[in-house]
């Protein structure tokens, strides 16, 4: 995949991570903008090589009755109640060229991937004004490669606790989002990233077959604020692969690391239609 396509996918992931949550109350139906972002992340989970980017990014929020797009991702709501939401969960991951990754030298490149599946959101607590809440998110997604003939590369289950706090004490207008939870994948998902087929085995990289199961823990903190004409935001993510079923793969070169990024986006336009947003 061309570098420009890789950048677009990575930029989208950053925008979804740093766009603030919708505050309870009336909000524009849609909002569009553009900005710039700088961020750093490993070539893949467990890689000891880091990618650093500075690039333009889009900004988009939408609060329709069915389709919504904000810090929690792009999703469609099929059913909702006061405490339970059933939505569609989407995720994207950028490609990685094996020629640029020492651990994967001579192996097949990692294509960009696309994930889609159902997600159940359980609201465990929220404030009276619905501006602060704690939720249990339960997404189950099927993963596919992004190429001429997409390949099915298994399933991902990533249950996590999500706490959002708006108007932090002493920091009016600043919004904090926290996410934490384990990851699980089936055999095909883990094999895509961590299996070493016999034809790729070397003295320093023995053959290895990844198994299904636990894939480590992930923690994320995002901080953001909207000013009259622009948003600012950033996130820090900590990954720990200790105990993962593939932790002893020769392609896992580090079992814990930090990734993060910052972004500024300017609001170029918004809908004159206002809608009620609960959380």
Protein Blocks (a to p, Z undefined) as FASTA:
>chain_A
ZZklmmmmmmmmmmmmmmccddedjddfbdcddddddddddfbehiabdcdddddddddd
dddfklccdfkopcddfbdcfkbccdddddddddddfklpmklgoiacdddddddddddd
ddfbdcfkopaccdddddddddddddfbdcdebjadddddddddehiehiahiacddddd
dddddfklmmmmmpccfklgcfklccddddeddebjadddddddddfkbccddddddddf
ehiaklmpcklmbfbdcdddddddddfbdcfbdcddfZZ
